[in-house]
Amino acid sequence: MNANLTVLDHPLARQALAELRDKETGPEVFRLVTRQVTTLLAIEATRDLCTRTCRIETPLEPAEAEVLDERLVVVPILRAGLGMLDSVVQLFPSVTVGYLGLERDEETAQASVYYSKLPIVRGRTVLLVDPMLATGGSACHALADITAHDPARVLLLCIVAAPEGVRAVNEQFPAAAIFTAALDRELNDRKYILPGLGDFGDRLYGTL
């Protein structure tokens, strides 16, 4: 499997996955838990961000401190990726935000772009967020769009991934690092992840 794949190993992530997978979990809780697990993913994905040393004044004396020294961009894949956006923005208030709209054809499982709005990404670290990495079609479309603008690196954050999607990203974009809360078993004949958690967007927005 992809050497650039990181699967979260944390009890809070396992608890979150249990709630997200449960078909009885309603949209309100589903949204809350999505934000929680996204926070864990974002913290794990950004543990090696560059910092710089600065001088600050504590209430008692001067001290040296480290602050972030890297420009970040977050790009959610619409629509389900919007459920992960707020968590990243809360962690990194100065992050700039882009949007990619990708729609999957239910017959062919192929993704097509219907909207793209990216900020400056050249030389910056991009967090690409999409809850489900199934076939990898949407992720690879998005990665192609983003890498064309010469980012420093791209970190793909997804909540559940299938081996097929990880393999597709690895083959087409080997430099892209993938962070997920779960690597599931496989795709079914409709290209849904098993055991998965159903249609993420529908469960997030209550449009079942």
Rosetta silent file (secondary structure, phi, psi, omega in degrees, C-alpha in Angstrom):
SEQUENCE: MNANLTVLDHPLARQALAELRDKETGPEVFRLVTRQVTTLLAIEATRDLCTRTCRIETPLEPAEAEVLDERLVVVPILRAGLGMLDSVVQLFPSVTVGYLGLERDEETAQASVYYSKLPIVRGRTVLLVDPMLATGGSACHALADITAHDPARVLLLCIVAAPEGVRAVNEQFPAAAIFTAALDRELNDRKYILPGLGDFGDRLYGTL
SCORE:     score description
SCORE:     0.000 S_00000001
   1 L     0.000  165.552 -175.420    0.000    0.000    0.000 S_00000001
   2 L   -55.296  125.674  177.167    0.979    3.622   -0.436 S_00000001
   3 L   -66.184  -20.407  179.468    3.951    4.644    1.686 S_00000001
   4 L   -91.920   17.601  178.663    2.348    8.096    1.864 S_00000001
   5 E   -98.733  127.663  173.936   -0.776    6.721    3.552 S_00000001
   6 E  -120.232  123.151  176.443   -1.384    7.476    7.231 S_00000001
   7 E  -105.094  123.928 -178.406   -4.316    5.852    9.026 S_00000001
   8 L   -56.072  134.986  175.916   -5.260    7.528   12.303 S_00000001
   9 L  -123.531   83.144 -175.920   -4.600    5.379   15.334 S_00000001
  10 L  -150.328  136.920 -178.968   -6.497    7.110   18.125 S_00000001
  11 H   -60.164  -32.536  177.953   -9.411    6.007   20.312 S_00000001
  12 H   -66.663  -36.071  177.310  -11.315    9.221   19.576 S_00000001
  13 H   -66.640  -40.094  179.090  -11.058    8.509   15.837 S_00000001
  14 H   -66.467  -39.296  176.284  -12.373    4.974   16.358 S_00000001
  15 H   -63.098  -43.222  179.521  -15.269    6.303   18.438 S_00000001
  16 H   -62.007  -43.232  179.770  -16.054    8.889   15.761 S_00000001
  17 H   -62.134  -39.627  178.612  -16.028    6.254   13.034 S_00000001
  18 H   -59.166  -42.573  179.717  -18.456    4.092   14.997 S_00000001
  19 H   -69.746  -39.392 -179.871  -20.907    6.987   15.183 S_00000001
  20 H   -68.650  -36.472 -179.342  -20.462    7.929   11.519 S_00000001
  21 H   -72.562  -30.578 -175.680  -20.957    4.347   10.336 S_00000001
  22 L   -62.568  120.751 -177.121  -24.100    3.805   12.444 S_00000001
  23 L   -66.463  -15.786  179.805  -27.127    4.189   10.169 S_00000001
  24 L   -84.766   -8.571  179.861  -29.142    5.520   13.122 S_00000001
  25 L   -71.740  123.393 -178.641  -26.885    8.591   13.516 S_00000001
  26 L   -85.106  171.702 -174.852  -28.826   11.662   12.401 S_00000001
  27 H   -56.896  -38.908 -176.839  -27.496   14.730   10.547 S_00000001
  28 H   -62.149  -48.968  178.916  -26.930   16.873   13.655 S_00000001
  29 H   -70.212  -37.977  179.793  -24.639   14.337   15.336 S_00000001
  30 H   -57.981  -43.599  178.858  -23.143   13.329   11.999 S_00000001
  31 H   -64.941  -43.884 -179.789  -21.994   16.920   11.378 S_00000001
  32 H   -60.878  -47.158 -177.662  -20.562   17.261   14.874 S_00000001
  33 H   -68.276  -34.430  174.828  -18.612   14.016   14.651 S_00000001
  34 H   -58.401  -44.246  178.759  -17.369   14.942   11.167 S_00000001
  35 H   -64.174  -39.008 -178.947  -15.855   18.110   12.616 S_00000001
  36 H   -63.822  -49.220 -177.370  -14.266   16.135   15.460 S_00000001
  37 H   -70.372  -30.526  176.025  -12.572   13.558   13.276 S_00000001
  38 H   -64.942  -38.792  176.562  -11.488   16.247   10.798 S_00000001
  39 H   -59.575  -44.703  177.972   -9.721   18.066   13.619 S_00000001
  40 H   -62.221  -42.451  178.830   -7.804   14.886   14.452 S_00000001
  41 H   -63.186  -44.236 -178.260   -6.893   14.381   10.790 S_00000001
  42 H   -65.242  -39.265  178.298   -5.742   17.980   10.362 S_00000001
  43 H   -64.144  -43.604  179.395   -3.566   17.838   13.469 S_00000001
  44 H   -64.966  -42.378 -175.934   -1.944   14.609   12.283 S_00000001
  45 H   -68.598  -25.442 -173.425   -1.429   15.882    8.735 S_00000001
  46 L  -109.014   19.557 -175.694    0.222   19.123    9.833 S_00000001
  47 L   -66.682  -18.300 -179.391    2.557   17.858   12.558 S_00000001
  48 L  -109.505   23.892  176.044    5.618   18.784   10.443 S_00000001
  49 L   -60.614  147.171  178.498    4.614   22.332    9.493 S_00000001
  50 L   -70.408  143.139  174.932    7.482   24.816    9.472 S_00000001
  51 E  -129.462  165.975  174.252    7.812   27.140   12.465 S_00000001
  52 E  -133.600  154.049  179.983   10.007   30.092   13.343 S_00000001
  53 E   -89.708  136.775  177.169   11.316   31.349   16.639 S_00000001
  54 E  -137.011  169.487 -179.482   10.173   34.722   17.907 S_00000001
  55 E  -106.119  128.466  178.311   10.478   36.759   21.085 S_00000001
  56 E  -128.202  167.455  176.032    7.399   37.353   23.212 S_00000001
  57 E  -110.364  114.488  171.726    6.618   38.918   26.582 S_00000001
  58 L   -80.982  171.752  176.040    4.945   36.645   29.122 S_00000001
  59 L   -60.149  -15.798 -176.277    3.302   38.253   32.170 S_00000001
  60 L  -111.010  -34.670 -176.441    6.555   37.544   34.027 S_00000001
  61 L  -168.276  166.331  174.014    9.483   37.874   31.581 S_00000001
  62 E   -66.024  151.707  178.867   10.588   37.752   27.932 S_00000001
  63 E  -154.270  154.255  173.279   10.674   34.288   26.356 S_00000001
  64 E   -86.537  143.829 -179.910   11.347   32.601   23.062 S_00000001
  65 E  -141.722  159.655  176.222    8.386   30.956   21.339 S_00000001
  66 E  -109.427  134.589  177.835    7.679   29.082   18.127 S_00000001
  67 E  -128.324  157.506  179.911    4.968   30.174   15.715 S_00000001
  68 E   -61.296  140.231 -179.870    3.781   28.743   12.417 S_00000001
  69 L  -135.676   49.856 -178.800    5.793   29.874    9.415 S_00000001
  70 L  -148.232  132.984  179.360    3.997   28.234    6.514 S_00000001
  71 L   -84.589  130.899 -175.986    1.192   29.460    4.289 S_00000001
  72 E  -116.079  148.174  173.266   -1.737   27.069    4.091 S_00000001
  73 E  -129.364  136.521  173.036   -4.596   26.605    1.665 S_00000001
  74 E  -115.849  134.335 -179.162   -7.608   24.356    2.275 S_00000001
  75 E  -128.803  104.566  173.399   -9.671   23.093   -0.656 S_00000001
  76 E   -81.575  142.911  171.288  -12.877   21.151    0.050 S_00000001
  77 E   -88.280  120.514 -177.444  -14.374   19.058   -2.729 S_00000001
  78 E   -71.530  146.833    1.580  -18.038   20.047   -2.941 S_00000001
  79 L   -98.582  -25.388 -171.548  -20.422   19.223   -1.523 S_00000001
  80 L   -63.508  -29.966 -179.869  -19.438   16.743    1.170 S_00000001
  81 L   -62.480  -20.459  178.266  -16.025   18.324    1.746 S_00000001
  82 H   -62.733  -27.364  179.088  -17.748   21.385    3.181 S_00000001
  83 H   -66.604  -17.786 -179.503  -18.479   19.344    6.296 S_00000001
  84 H   -99.952  -11.282 -170.738  -14.732   19.219    6.980 S_00000001
  85 H   -65.941  -47.831 -173.634  -13.938   22.856    6.203 S_00000001
  86 H   -59.130  -37.046 -178.710  -14.830   24.577    9.484 S_00000001
  87 H   -62.953  -40.415  179.746  -12.539   22.356   11.535 S_00000001
  88 H   -68.797  -42.608 -179.849   -9.524   23.294    9.416 S_00000001
  89 H   -64.219  -37.440  178.388  -10.378   26.995    9.486 S_00000001
  90 H   -66.176  -37.915  178.641  -10.742   26.920   13.273 S_00000001
  91 H   -71.528  -36.223 -175.476   -7.320   25.316   13.662 S_00000001
  92 L  -129.511   81.001 -174.024   -5.660   27.675   11.152 S_00000001
  93 L   -59.208  -24.561 -177.828   -7.580   30.992   11.088 S_00000001
  94 L   -90.543    3.824 -179.555   -5.248   32.537    8.501 S_00000001
  95 L   -63.324  144.766  171.672   -5.738   29.722    5.976 S_00000001
  96 E   -96.616  153.913 -169.139   -7.012   30.693    2.531 S_00000001
  97 E  -122.795  130.963  170.758   -9.879   28.698    1.046 S_00000001
  98 L  -116.510  171.297  179.922  -10.534   27.370   -2.447 S_00000001
  99 E  -139.303  138.078  173.156  -13.413   25.282   -3.757 S_00000001
 100 E  -127.588  124.176  176.701  -13.669   22.460   -6.270 S_00000001
 101 E  -100.427  116.560  179.704  -17.036   21.168   -7.411 S_00000001
 102 E  -127.052  134.404 -178.092  -16.894   17.597   -8.692 S_00000001
 103 E  -121.564  131.094 -178.998  -19.880   15.470   -9.604 S_00000001
 104 E   -94.123  128.151  173.885  -19.788   11.704   -9.970 S_00000001
 105 L   -71.465  121.855 -175.567  -21.763   10.048  -12.758 S_00000001
 106 L   -67.486  -23.309  179.637  -23.742    7.281  -11.048 S_00000001
 107 L   -81.201  -44.607 -174.716  -23.543    5.073  -14.155 S_00000001
 108 L  -100.037  -15.502 -175.649  -19.828    5.354  -14.913 S_00000001
 109 L    66.017   14.324  178.650  -18.537    6.440  -11.457 S_00000001
 110 L   -89.127  142.941 -179.209  -16.439    9.038  -13.317 S_00000001
 111 E   -96.754  145.506  174.850  -16.055   12.533  -11.846 S_00000001
 112 E  -133.452  148.286 -176.775  -16.429   15.774  -13.775 S_00000001
 113 E   -87.093  128.958  174.120  -15.661   19.347  -12.694 S_00000001
 114 E  -116.749  -10.157  178.657  -18.547   21.804  -12.524 S_00000001
 115 E  -157.839  137.599  177.292  -16.886   24.525  -10.408 S_00000001
 116 E  -146.791  122.978  177.083  -13.325   25.572   -9.609 S_00000001
 117 E  -143.403  102.614 -177.095  -12.182   28.562   -7.581 S_00000001
 118 L  -113.467  141.002  171.110   -8.647   28.408   -6.206 S_00000001
 119 L   -79.143 -170.113  174.712   -6.652   31.069   -4.344 S_00000001
 120 L   -66.925  123.667  178.523   -2.895   31.389   -4.823 S_00000001
 121 L  -118.083   -9.418 -177.451   -1.434   27.944   -4.143 S_00000001
 122 L   -57.186  124.272  178.073    2.040   28.294   -5.649 S_00000001
 123 L    75.155    7.213 -177.344    4.638   27.363   -3.045 S_00000001
 124 L  -111.061  159.592  174.570    2.007   26.703   -0.361 S_00000001
 125 E   -85.443  126.220 -177.699    0.859   23.614    1.492 S_00000001
 126 E  -109.303  127.914  171.783   -2.609   22.596    0.341 S_00000001
 127 E   -98.734  107.421  177.232   -5.022   20.576    2.472 S_00000001
 128 E   -92.997  120.190 -174.304   -7.432   18.872    0.080 S_00000001
 129 E  -117.980  127.246  177.720  -10.448   17.650    2.061 S_00000001
 130 L  -154.909  123.319 -170.471  -13.016   15.104    0.903 S_00000001
 131 L   -61.660  -34.080 -172.587  -14.646   12.643    3.308 S_00000001
 132 E  -120.401  123.993  172.912  -14.667    9.594    1.018 S_00000001
 133 E  -107.443   94.762 -173.942  -11.803    8.298   -1.113 S_00000001
 134 L   -97.525  -91.026  177.395  -13.564    5.610   -3.147 S_00000001
 135 L   -76.249  -21.957 -174.636  -12.382    5.097   -6.728 S_00000001
 136 L    90.475   -1.944 -178.199   -9.993    8.028   -6.448 S_00000001
 137 H   -60.937  -49.332 -179.329  -11.554    9.706   -9.479 S_00000001
 138 H   -65.870  -43.541 -179.627  -12.588   12.903   -7.707 S_00000001
 139 H   -61.023  -42.816 -178.496   -9.346   13.111   -5.734 S_00000001
 140 H   -69.270  -37.158  173.268   -7.221   12.689   -8.861 S_00000001
 141 H   -58.607  -48.237 -178.475   -9.244   15.323  -10.739 S_00000001
 142 H   -64.501  -42.947  179.885   -8.745   17.711   -7.829 S_00000001
 143 H   -63.413  -37.701  177.413   -5.045   16.883   -7.496 S_00000001
 144 H   -63.421  -42.745 -179.837   -4.514   17.521  -11.191 S_00000001
 145 H   -64.362  -43.268 -176.545   -6.203   20.909  -10.892 S_00000001
 146 H   -73.266  -46.455 -176.480   -4.213   21.868   -7.791 S_00000001
 147 H   -66.550  -21.068  175.474   -0.792   20.562   -8.836 S_00000001
 148 L   -63.893  -18.840 -179.445   -1.066   22.528  -12.092 S_00000001
 149 L  -100.504   12.014  170.141   -0.637   25.625   -9.899 S_00000001
 150 L    60.895   56.919  174.090    2.657   24.393   -8.395 S_00000001
 151 L   -72.257  162.206  174.238    1.938   23.989   -4.659 S_00000001
 152 L   -65.552  -41.698  176.970    4.752   23.093   -2.280 S_00000001
 153 E  -166.578  162.039  177.444    2.847   19.921   -1.403 S_00000001
 154 E  -125.784  130.206  176.996   -0.690   18.546   -1.183 S_00000001
 155 E  -112.697  119.297 -178.496   -2.096   16.686    1.827 S_00000001
 156 E   -96.536  118.050  179.917   -5.291   14.734    1.148 S_00000001
 157 E  -107.356  121.196  176.650   -7.546   14.368    4.189 S_00000001
 158 E  -137.872  153.277 -176.006  -10.396   11.853    4.006 S_00000001
 159 E   -85.094  -40.915  177.254  -12.436   10.158    6.690 S_00000001
 160 E  -132.293  136.174 -179.763  -12.845    6.778    4.987 S_00000001
 161 E  -128.361  149.954  172.456  -10.735    5.368    2.147 S_00000001
 162 L  -105.695  149.397  178.595  -10.910    2.301   -0.072 S_00000001
 163 H   -55.706  -34.884 -179.834   -7.768    0.489   -1.263 S_00000001
 164 H   -62.984  -41.262  179.773   -8.781    1.188   -4.864 S_00000001
 165 H   -69.937  -41.169  177.448   -8.810    4.944   -4.268 S_00000001
 166 H   -60.600  -42.547 -179.567   -5.528    4.921   -2.380 S_00000001
 167 H   -63.564  -42.256 -179.395   -3.959    2.949   -5.226 S_00000001
 168 H   -63.002  -44.498  178.725   -5.251    5.385   -7.864 S_00000001
 169 H   -65.126  -42.513 -179.588   -3.870    8.410   -6.025 S_00000001
 170 H   -60.642  -40.939 -177.680   -0.583    6.640   -5.378 S_00000001
 171 H   -72.566  -39.404 -174.970   -0.139    5.763   -9.050 S_00000001
 172 H   -90.765  -30.739 -177.945   -1.085    9.161  -10.464 S_00000001
 173 L  -137.277   70.374 -174.351    0.163   11.475   -7.695 S_00000001
 174 L   -62.584  -19.872  179.876    2.790    9.597   -5.656 S_00000001
 175 L   -82.262  -13.297 -177.881    3.908   12.774   -3.874 S_00000001
 176 L   -76.896  126.128  178.407    0.446   13.395   -2.410 S_00000001
 177 E   -89.715  131.904 -178.288    0.220   12.300    1.232 S_00000001
 178 E  -107.195  131.762  176.152   -3.082   10.691    2.251 S_00000001
 179 E  -123.420  124.667 -178.031   -4.456   10.902    5.792 S_00000001
 180 E  -139.258  156.940  176.315   -7.555    8.894    6.671 S_00000001
 181 E   -86.385  -18.658 -179.587   -9.409    7.720    9.745 S_00000001
 182 E  -156.597  136.355  169.945  -10.102    4.295    8.197 S_00000001
 183 E  -104.506  105.494 -174.781   -8.895    2.127    5.336 S_00000001
 184 L   -82.921 -178.697 -168.269  -11.943    0.029    4.505 S_00000001
 185 L   -73.448  -53.017 -172.007  -12.150   -3.336    2.736 S_00000001
 186 E  -171.581  178.143  171.744  -13.201   -2.666   -0.861 S_00000001
 187 E   -99.517  147.860  172.938  -15.680   -1.083   -3.263 S_00000001
 188 L   -86.816 -173.305 -176.317  -18.939   -2.763   -4.228 S_00000001
 189 L   -70.552  -12.293  175.648  -20.234   -2.994   -7.800 S_00000001
 190 L   -98.918    7.198  178.894  -21.723    0.503   -7.467 S_00000001
 191 L    68.629   28.828  171.399  -18.334    1.881   -6.366 S_00000001
 192 L   -96.447  146.181 -177.301  -19.447    2.507   -2.803 S_00000001
 193 E   -74.641  136.074  175.385  -16.990    1.808    0.015 S_00000001
 194 E  -115.480  133.550    0.168  -17.575   -1.308    2.128 S_00000001
 195 L   -73.317  -22.375  172.778  -18.309   -1.351    4.994 S_00000001
 196 L    60.206 -156.446  178.504  -18.304    2.433    4.548 S_00000001
 197 L  -152.959   19.491  179.646  -20.987    4.668    5.929 S_00000001
 198 L    88.126 -161.381  178.973  -23.315    5.339    3.013 S_00000001
 199 L   -80.870  111.694 -172.968  -23.567    8.553    1.005 S_00000001
 200 H   -62.144  -46.451 -178.821  -21.653   11.081    3.076 S_00000001
 201 H   -60.895  -43.199  179.078  -23.258   14.186    1.579 S_00000001
 202 H   -63.402  -40.558 -178.367  -26.781   12.873    2.039 S_00000001
 203 H   -73.772  -31.288  179.389  -26.126   11.918    5.648 S_00000001
 204 H   -68.702  -39.995 -172.895  -24.375   15.238    6.346 S_00000001
 205 H  -107.511    3.653  177.128  -27.199   17.359    4.986 S_00000001
 206 L    68.939   32.627 -177.310  -30.186   15.106    5.689 S_00000001
 207 L  -105.031   27.672  177.739  -31.044   14.655    2.002 S_00000001
 208 L   -64.922    0.000    0.000  -31.595   10.885    2.124 S_00000001
